[in-house]
């Protein structure tokens, strides 16, 4: 156990070193947000994307809940994340996002909406939505990490949350996106090593080595089967597909993942990033859900609660010393996601609300300082919410993550993705997507119903399954966004030629 704490201490020291090393790399808003003029190479961009994509939520919340629910079939969620959420996302969005944001001089998603659709109100509205709905996702990351440390290290959750918040705020405040990307690269390597080690440990454990064949051949928990107890529409194929779609397509419109394309260096780096991010997602996604699926072979996890399944299994399987490495794996996944989410949230308030609305004449230095302070504020708000959530059991990890992704992707999927690809997308179409997705989310929550301890479906069709409704709600909202954006754009006037030219015409080529 002493070795485990030494490993954790060395990791913390490493994060402090990054904060010190990068303290002079965030002197301007552009430096703080985009890592300077040159941008990042493909490897760093890919690891920044992957470590933002996968947090403690996938290892603790999703793997524990859905690995046990669907068995080995849950691995297809990880495969979908690699193919759709990484490979296709980079192929379709990376180059287009980098080029268009450069033409528009847009440093944030709200700023992109303002200049792409010539609307300051869109900028303000989207900034508020991003800030509000990234908070529950950030809180879910804290909760996932606290579950691990409470069970494995017998450390109170709030202590872990505060320590994580301090470390994240430290290197984010001093180094901005460059510090985040550098730490993401190191943390990504730790995650890869940790996941491989974790899978090897589980495969060599008696429970798994003896009974894995039974799991593979199970009519309920095999690779291509779904639990026969889930007879409702939502509880069978639709349920698993909704999880794959939400976690794979959702990242196409999340500000913290889209931001990685802004700062990628060039076309060569984009190609590197495409390959590396896909392989990274495949290894991490497969390892996390495969481990969660093995819960069916551990009777000790019965009744511990979905968020405690994986930590309980780790305590049983991972030997002392190596458990410190696995803990750093989860810690790395959490810190990288938290820093990216905090940066995305702070930037929309500082750049899009403060500079864009409150004080248009604010100097670059003043905006940069404001953004750094807001990073600290966002981290503080998130950790307080997470502690309250843990104390009062407001909702489960999987629901918080699903709600955040569903709302943000539902609002912005059509406006952002179609806005990159199609000149015809109009301002009324964007408003229809944003306002409609918010209303639709609230309506679907009331239609499906919820349970305060797990936000389980209580809608008659899904009642018998007792599983989380938030992925299905998110998928419906994403589909709505794409359809309504396309339809309303066809029925309304396109943006003026000057606005379209500024987004789609390369000024350097003119």
Secondary structure, DSSP 8 states (H G I E B T S, - for coil): -HHHHHHHHHHHHHHHHHHHHTTTS-SSHHHHHHSSSS-B-HHHHHHHHHHHH--HIIIIIIHHHHHHHHGGGGHHHHHHIIIIIIIIHIIIIIHHHHHHHHHHT--SHHHHHHHHHT-HHHHHHHHHHHHHHHHHHHHHHHHHHHHHHHHHS---HHHHHHHHHHHHHHHHHHHHHHHHHHHHHHHHHHHHHHHHHHHHHHHTSHHHHHHHHHHHT-TTTSTT---TT--SSTTTHHHHHHHHHHHHHGGGG-HHHHHHHHTB-SHHHHHHHHHHHHHHHHHHHHHHHHHHHGGGG-GGGTTS-GGGHHHHHHHHHS-TTHHHHHHHHHHHHHHHHHHHHHHHHHHIIIIIIIIIII-TT--HHHHHHHHHHHHHHHHHHHHHHHHHHHHHT-S-HHHHHHHHHHHHHHHHHIIIIIHHH-TT--HHHHHHHHHHHHHHHHHHHHHH---TTT-B--SHHHHTT--B-HHHHHHHHHHHHHHHHHHHHHHS----HHHHHHHHS-GGG-
